[in-house]
């Protein structure tokens, strides 16, 4: 990826030319852009970056891929204060940035933390969302006590990152049960994922947990039935927690359908990119084709 768009500032980066988008004084987001056609916004998971979406780059043959480094990640700024990490601010910043790039309406695709963010975009700015794709997504933690417990756990993890540094945290993070199936991926795939994680800053990751963690915001369960945009929900078959949540979300969202990805865990787009590409491409084509003919997808 790496096509520069008008009205933005090109900056250097290890992944090629990157577009820096000023959001507020002293704060900018970085985005990598590839392809042409309708926009598909890509939002990575915690510790990821725009480069995490390389397995889905073939979609650039038909869509403009707009892959962000979320606040505190990659080449985007990592402010010491929490304002831009708050979910409502993050959503507003992303929608403003996508609109400023010439796409007032786009497809939004998110993975894990990015899926939760994309869901919040849909809830707050439905007019900006053409179609929605969530991989390993969740509406949050509905139980108040569980949400508070998660917030406390994330604060401890944030302090650990700040105290021990990014490399020690990545050593821990890549060995949690959620990512056990990634150990079956090819060595070069695992190496690329690790390298991307190591390029993040301790401040950015810690504050991301504090502002965008699953315990940081009220859940969206009660609003799912109002999200009527076409939605594709994906979860790896070896990720039972998110399979269950995907089924529940699909039952609650009028325009949603759910697919299980065989042979994959939490990061299905990395572990089974071919199947994810097939499903996502078919979904986006059906949404655009249905709209062109004035029928429901």
C-alpha positions as CSV (number, residue, x, y, z in Angstrom):
1,X,0.0,0.0,0.0
2,X,1.1,3.6,-0.2
3,X,-0.7,5.9,-2.7
4,X,-0.7,9.5,-1.6
5,X,-4.0,11.3,-1.6
6,X,-4.5,15.1,-2.2
7,X,-4.7,17.3,0.9
8,X,-2.5,15.3,3.1
9,X,1.2,15.1,4.0
10,X,3.5,12.3,2.7
11,X,5.8,10.9,5.3
12,X,8.4,8.2,5.2
13,X,7.9,4.8,6.8
14,X,9.3,1.3,6.7
15,X,6.2,0.1,4.9
16,X,6.5,2.6,2.0
17,X,5.0,6.0,1.5
18,X,2.4,6.8,4.1
19,X,-0.1,9.6,4.3
20,X,-0.2,11.7,7.5
21,X,-3.6,13.3,8.1
22,X,-3.6,16.2,10.6
23,X,-6.6,15.7,12.9
24,X,-6.0,18.4,15.6
25,X,-3.1,20.6,16.6
26,X,-0.3,18.2,17.5
27,X,-2.2,15.0,16.5
28,X,-2.2,13.2,13.2
29,X,-3.2,9.7,12.0
30,X,-1.3,7.8,9.4
31,X,-3.0,5.8,6.6
32,X,-1.9,3.6,3.7
33,X,-4.0,3.7,0.6
34,X,-4.0,1.3,-2.3
35,X,-6.3,0.6,-5.3
36,X,-9.3,2.5,-6.8
37,X,-13.1,2.4,-6.6
38,X,-15.3,2.5,-3.6
39,X,-13.5,2.9,-0.3
40,X,-12.9,0.0,2.1
41,X,-11.6,1.3,5.5
42,X,-9.4,-1.2,7.4
43,X,-9.1,-1.0,11.2
44,X,-6.5,-3.3,12.7
45,X,-6.5,-5.0,16.1
46,X,-4.6,-4.1,19.3
47,X,-0.8,-4.0,18.7
48,X,-1.4,-4.1,14.9
49,X,-1.0,-1.4,12.2
50,X,-2.1,-0.6,8.6
51,X,0.5,-3.1,7.4
52,X,-1.4,-5.9,9.2
53,X,-3.8,-6.0,6.3
54,X,-1.3,-7.2,3.7
55,X,-3.2,-10.6,3.4
56,X,-6.3,-8.7,2.1
57,X,-4.4,-6.5,-0.4
58,X,-5.9,-8.3,-3.4
59,X,-9.1,-6.4,-2.7
60,X,-7.4,-3.3,-4.1
61,X,-8.3,-4.6,-7.6
62,X,-11.8,-3.3,-7.1
63,X,-11.8,-1.1,-4.0
64,X,-9.7,1.7,-2.5
65,X,-8.2,0.2,0.6
66,X,-7.8,2.9,3.3
67,X,-5.8,1.3,6.1
68,X,-5.3,3.3,9.2
69,X,-2.8,3.1,12.0
70,X,-5.2,3.6,14.9
71,X,-4.2,6.2,17.6
72,X,-1.2,4.9,19.6
73,X,-0.2,2.4,16.9
74,X,2.2,2.3,14.0
75,X,3.1,5.7,12.6
76,X,0.1,7.5,14.1
77,X,0.7,9.8,17.0
78,X,0.7,8.4,20.6
79,X,-0.3,11.3,22.8
80,X,0.3,11.1,26.5
81,X,-3.2,12.3,27.3
82,X,-6.3,10.0,26.8
83,X,-8.5,12.4,24.8
84,X,-7.9,10.9,21.3
85,X,-7.9,7.3,22.7
86,X,-11.5,7.7,23.9
87,X,-13.7,5.6,21.6
88,X,-16.1,8.5,20.8
89,X,-13.2,10.7,19.9
90,X,-11.5,7.9,17.9
91,X,-14.7,7.4,15.9
92,X,-15.1,11.1,15.2
93,X,-11.4,11.4,14.1
94,X,-11.7,8.4,11.8
95,X,-14.9,9.5,10.1
96,X,-13.5,13.0,9.7
97,X,-10.3,11.6,8.2
98,X,-12.1,9.3,5.8
99,X,-14.4,12.1,4.7
100,X,-11.5,14.4,4.2
101,X,-9.9,11.9,1.9
102,X,-13.0,12.2,-0.4
103,X,-15.1,9.3,1.0
104,X,-18.1,10.5,2.9
105,X,-19.4,6.9,2.8
106,X,-17.4,3.8,2.8
107,X,-17.3,0.1,3.7
108,X,-15.7,-0.4,7.1
109,X,-13.8,-3.6,8.0
110,X,-12.3,-4.2,11.4
111,X,-10.5,-6.9,13.3
112,X,-10.8,-7.4,17.1
113,X,-10.3,-4.0,18.6
114,X,-10.7,-2.6,15.1
115,X,-14.0,-4.5,14.7
116,X,-15.3,-3.0,18.0
117,X,-14.2,0.5,16.7
118,X,-15.9,-0.1,13.3
119,X,-19.1,-1.2,15.2
120,X,-19.0,2.1,17.2
121,X,-18.6,4.0,13.9
122,X,-21.7,2.3,12.6
123,X,-23.6,3.1,15.8
124,X,-22.5,6.8,15.9
125,X,-22.3,7.6,12.2
126,X,-24.5,5.2,10.3
127,X,-24.7,7.4,7.2
128,X,-20.9,7.0,6.8
129,X,-21.2,3.2,6.6
130,X,-22.0,1.5,3.3
131,X,-21.3,-2.1,4.4
132,X,-19.7,-3.5,7.6
133,X,-17.4,-6.4,8.0
134,X,-16.3,-7.5,11.5
135,X,-13.6,-10.2,12.1
136,X,-13.4,-11.5,15.7
137,X,-15.8,-8.7,16.7
138,X,-17.7,-8.0,19.8
139,X,-20.2,-5.4,21.0
140,X,-18.3,-5.1,24.3
141,X,-18.9,-6.4,27.8
142,X,-22.6,-6.1,28.8
143,X,-22.3,-6.9,32.5
144,X,-21.2,-3.9,34.5
145,X,-19.2,-5.9,37.0
146,X,-17.4,-7.8,34.3
147,X,-16.7,-4.6,32.4
148,X,-15.2,-3.0,35.6
149,X,-13.1,-6.1,36.2
150,X,-11.8,-5.9,32.6
151,X,-11.0,-2.2,33.0
152,X,-8.9,-3.0,36.1
153,X,-7.1,-5.8,34.3
154,X,-6.4,-3.6,31.3
155,X,-5.0,-0.9,33.7
156,X,-2.6,-3.5,35.2
157,X,-1.6,-4.5,31.7
158,X,-1.0,-0.9,30.6
159,X,1.3,-0.3,33.6
160,X,3.1,-3.5,32.8
161,X,3.8,-2.2,29.3
162,X,5.0,1.1,30.6
163,X,7.3,-0.6,33.2
164,X,8.7,-3.5,31.2
165,X,8.7,-2.0,27.6
166,X,7.2,-3.1,24.3
167,X,9.4,-6.1,23.6
168,X,8.8,-7.8,27.0
169,X,5.0,-7.2,26.5
170,X,5.0,-8.6,23.0
171,X,6.8,-11.8,24.3
172,X,3.9,-12.1,26.7
173,X,1.1,-11.1,24.3
174,X,2.0,-13.5,21.5
175,X,1.8,-16.4,23.9
176,X,-1.7,-15.8,25.4
177,X,-4.3,-18.5,24.6
178,X,-6.2,-16.2,22.2
179,X,-3.3,-16.5,19.7
180,X,-2.4,-20.1,20.2
181,X,-3.5,-21.1,16.7
182,X,-1.1,-18.5,15.1
183,X,1.8,-20.7,16.1
184,X,0.7,-22.9,13.3
185,X,1.2,-20.2,10.7
186,X,4.3,-20.1,8.5
187,X,7.4,-18.7,10.2
188,X,7.5,-15.7,7.9
189,X,3.9,-14.8,8.8
190,X,4.6,-15.0,12.5
191,X,7.8,-13.0,12.0
192,X,5.9,-10.2,10.2
193,X,3.2,-10.1,12.9
194,X,5.8,-9.8,15.6
195,X,7.8,-7.1,13.8
196,X,4.7,-5.0,13.4
197,X,3.9,-5.4,17.1
198,X,7.4,-4.3,18.1
199,X,7.1,-1.1,16.1
200,X,4.5,0.3,18.5
201,X,5.3,2.5,21.5
202,X,4.7,1.7,25.2
203,X,2.8,5.0,25.7
204,X,0.5,4.3,22.7
205,X,-0.3,0.7,23.6
206,X,-0.9,1.5,27.3
207,X,-3.2,4.4,26.5
208,X,-5.0,2.4,23.8
209,X,-5.9,-0.2,26.5
210,X,-7.1,2.6,28.8
211,X,-9.2,4.4,26.2
212,X,-10.3,1.7,23.7
213,X,-10.2,-1.5,25.7
214,X,-13.3,-3.7,26.0
215,X,-13.8,-2.5,29.6
216,X,-13.4,1.2,28.8
217,X,-16.8,1.9,27.2
218,X,-20.4,0.8,27.6
219,X,-21.4,-2.1,25.4
220,X,-23.5,-1.9,22.3
221,X,-25.8,-4.9,22.8
222,X,-28.9,-2.8,23.3
223,X,-28.3,-0.9,20.0
224,X,-27.6,-3.8,17.7
225,X,-31.1,-4.1,16.4
226,X,-30.9,-0.5,15.2
227,X,-27.8,-1.2,13.0
228,X,-29.5,-2.1,9.8
229,X,-26.6,-1.7,7.3
230,X,-25.5,-4.9,5.5
231,X,-23.0,-6.6,7.8
232,X,-20.8,-9.7,7.5
233,X,-19.6,-11.2,10.7
234,X,-16.6,-13.6,10.6
235,X,-14.9,-15.7,13.3
236,X,-12.4,-18.5,13.3
237,X,-13.8,-21.9,14.2
238,X,-11.0,-22.3,16.8
239,X,-12.1,-19.1,18.6
240,X,-15.3,-20.3,20.4
241,X,-15.8,-17.2,22.4
242,X,-16.1,-15.0,19.3
243,X,-18.0,-17.7,17.4
244,X,-20.7,-17.4,20.1
245,X,-20.6,-13.6,20.0
246,X,-20.8,-13.6,16.2
247,X,-23.9,-15.8,16.3
248,X,-25.5,-13.5,18.9
249,X,-24.7,-10.4,17.0
250,X,-26.1,-11.9,13.7
251,X,-29.3,-12.7,15.4
252,X,-29.7,-9.2,16.8
253,X,-28.6,-7.2,13.7
254,X,-31.3,-7.1,10.9
255,X,-28.8,-6.9,8.0
256,X,-26.2,-9.3,9.3
257,X,-25.0,-12.7,8.4
258,X,-22.4,-14.8,10.2
259,X,-19.7,-17.1,8.8
260,X,-17.3,-19.4,10.6
261,X,-13.8,-19.7,9.1
262,X,-12.6,-23.3,9.3
263,X,-9.0,-23.8,10.4
264,X,-8.6,-20.4,12.0
265,X,-8.5,-18.9,15.4
266,X,-9.0,-15.2,16.4
267,X,-7.0,-13.7,13.5
268,X,-8.8,-15.4,10.7
269,X,-7.6,-12.9,8.1
270,X,-4.0,-14.0,8.8
271,X,-4.6,-17.7,9.4
272,X,-7.0,-18.3,6.5
273,X,-6.6,-15.2,4.2
274,X,-8.0,-17.0,1.1
275,X,-11.3,-17.9,2.6
276,X,-11.6,-14.4,4.2
277,X,-10.9,-12.8,0.8
278,X,-13.5,-15.0,-0.8
279,X,-16.2,-14.1,1.7
280,X,-15.4,-10.4,2.0
281,X,-15.2,-9.9,-1.8
282,X,-18.6,-11.7,-2.3
283,X,-20.2,-9.7,0.4
284,X,-19.0,-6.3,-0.9
285,X,-20.1,-7.2,-4.4
286,X,-23.5,-8.2,-3.2
287,X,-23.9,-5.0,-1.2
288,X,-23.0,-2.8,-4.2
289,X,-24.9,-4.9,-6.7
290,X,-28.0,-4.7,-4.6
291,X,-27.8,-1.0,-4.1
292,X,-27.3,-0.5,-7.9
293,X,-30.5,-2.4,-8.5
294,X,-32.4,-0.9,-5.6
295,X,-33.0,-4.2,-3.7
296,X,-31.9,-5.4,-0.3
297,X,-28.6,-7.3,-0.3
